[in-house]
Structures are given as C-alpha cells and as structure tokens.
Amino acid sequence: MCEIPKDFPTIIASEERFILPSSELSNSADELEVVHLPGYDLWMTFIKNIHVIPTQLNVEKFCSALSKTMSMYLHTSGRLEHSVREGWAIKMTHSAVPLSIRVTSDLTCYQNRSECVVRDDLGFLHAPRPDRLLVESGQAPLLLVAITIAQEESAIAISWHHTLGTSL
C-alpha cells in the first residue's frame, strides 16, 4: 500500500459507511443464489482504479447510485466460497460494501499528474485491502470503495476482486 505523501492536504473529516444493494430494483424471483466461476485462469487479486473528477461529490447521491448499481450487479455484494466438488463461486449474500469517505482541504495537486485511470501515485487513496485468507474464506467483501472529497474535485477509488469480472 502506498504511503500518504507528506504534501497531501490535511484530512478534515472521515467516515465509514456500509452500502447495501437497493431493494427497489431487485427482483428476487430472477436472482441466482450462486455464480459458479470457471476453474481456469482465476486470478485471486484486487483490481484497483482511481478516478479524479473536477467537482465535489454529493455523498448521499453517490451512496444511492452505488446501492442501485449493486442491485443490478448482485455479485458485487456477494462473498467467495469454495468447495472441492463445485470449485470457486460467488455466493449472493447481499452483504454490505464498505465505503470510506474522506474530506480534505484540497486535491488540486493530484488531478493532472496523468491521464491514466490506474494510478500508482495515488494508491494511498484506496481503502485498505482485506487479508487474502479472509476474502478466499468468504469473510470479506469483493468490492471496496473510497472517496476523497475536496472543495473543487473528488477522487473515487474502487478496488474490485478480479472474480467479479470473471462472473459476468
């Protein structure tokens, strides 16, 4: 994990929330209980992306949008499970996804460093990744989200387990 740079703006406030899939978009009759994953080429790692946008995010709208999106992709709120007979799968547990929220004085110095979405220089903005054994035993989330909000811009850091892409 990257260390926070010495010149990083002061964190004014921080908060942890847990977002559940929206029940208003969910249709339980059509839901799968388990999505089986192919046994070949299965990467047990997190993919990390950071998006810096030139506006201050509305936290409540972001939480609502995340909840609605999770209800359309229920595997994002699932947990990994493994059996010798069935192999790897994502069990649809409808578990909450952690959202870390930080408010800082300024992010301006970080916006124009690169046009890339995957940015090693901003890795410190990600939520801490859970231990691999917790993920593989179904005790940790497959999606982690962190937002850092400043006056004129926001950074959205998303860490998603590679199996989420495999399950689509």
Buried (B, 14 or more C-beta within 10 A) or exposed (E): EEEEEEEBBEEEEEEEBEBBBBEEEBEEEEEBEBBEBEEEEEEEEBEBBBEBEEEEBEBEEBBEEBBBBBBEBBBBBBBBBEEEEEEBBBBBBBBBBBBBBBBBEEBBEBBEEEEEEEBEEBBBBBBEBBEEEBBBEBEBBBBBBBBBBBEEBBBBBBBBBBBBEBBE
